Amino acid sequence: MKGYEIMDKKGYPIAKIVGFSEHQVFIYCPYCGQVHYHGKAAGPGHVASHCLNPIPEDVGYMIPNFDTYDPVEAAELENLAKKAKRKASWIRMEEIR
């Protein structure tokens, strides 16, 4: 997983919140390093990831309490996600050639 050592009591990684919209919460995925979104109505708790290329270790993750949002950390994680996405696109292009 992408640097996540923080786990809950059941062994699920606790994801980091990178932003909100009116009805959704945006999460930095501990499995693929991309940003996924989930409905806010369900609140904090366990959710399935939305990875395009799931890995065997993917058992979902925990959305933390919304008050754990840190805008500085969120900006750093969004930059990591953008870099991971560019790298993934480059790898796919190399595989095609």
C-alpha positions in Angstrom: 0.0 0.0 0.0 1.1 3.5 -0.7 2.8 4.3 2.6 -0.2 3.6 4.9 0.7 2.1 8.2 -2.3 3.4 10.0 -4.8 0.6 10.4 -8.0 0.2 12.4 -8.6 -2.6 14.9 -9.8 -4.9 12.1 -6.7 -4.3 10.0 -8.3 -2.0 7.4 -6.2 1.0 6.3 -7.6 4.4 7.4 -7.7 6.5 4.3 -6.9 10.2 4.2 -9.5 12.8 3.2 -8.4 15.1 0.4 -11.6 17.1 -0.1 -15.4 17.4 -0.1 -18.3 18.4 -2.3 -21.8 18.9 -1.1 -22.6 15.2 -1.2 -19.3 13.4 -1.5 -16.0 12.9 0.3 -12.8 12.5 -1.7 -10.2 10.0 -0.5 -6.6 9.3 -1.3 -6.6 5.6 -1.9 -4.0 3.6 0.1 -4.0 0.9 -2.6 -3.5 2.7 -5.9 -2.6 6.2 -4.9 -5.4 7.8 -6.8 -8.3 9.9 -5.5 -11.7 8.1 -5.2 -15.0 9.5 -4.0 -17.7 8.2 -1.8 -21.1 9.5 -0.7 -21.0 11.6 2.5 -24.4 10.4 3.6 -23.1 7.1 4.9 -20.6 8.9 7.1 -17.3 7.6 8.3 -16.8 3.8 8.1 -15.7 0.9 5.9 -16.0 1.2 2.1 -14.9 -0.7 -0.9 -12.1 1.0 -2.9 -12.8 2.0 -6.5 -9.4 1.0 -8.0 -9.4 0.3 -11.7 -6.7 -2.4 -11.2 -7.5 -4.0 -7.8 -4.8 -5.9 -6.0 -5.3 -9.0 -3.9 -4.6 -7.2 -0.6 -7.5 -4.7 -1.4 -10.1 -5.3 1.4 -11.4 -1.7 1.3 -10.6 1.0 3.7 -12.0 3.1 6.5 -13.2 6.7 5.9 -12.2 8.6 9.0 -14.2 11.2 10.8 -14.6 14.2 8.6 -13.0 16.5 11.1 -9.6 14.8 10.4 -9.4 16.7 7.1 -6.1 18.6 6.8 -6.0 21.0 3.8 -2.1 21.0 3.8 -1.9 17.3 3.8 -4.7 17.0 1.3 -2.8 19.2 -1.2 0.3 17.0 -0.8 -1.7 13.8 -1.4 -3.4 15.3 -4.5 0.0 16.0 -5.9 1.1 12.5 -5.3 -2.1 11.2 -6.9 -1.4 13.3 -10.0 2.1 12.0 -10.3 0.9 8.4 -9.9 -1.6 8.9 -12.6 0.9 10.3 -15.0 3.3 7.4 -14.2 0.5 4.9 -14.7 -0.3 6.4 -18.1 3.3 6.3 -19.2 3.6 2.7 -18.1 0.5 1.7 -20.2 1.9 3.5 -23.2 5.2 1.6 -22.9 3.3 -1.7 -22.6 1.5 -0.9 -25.9 4.7 -0.2 -27.9 
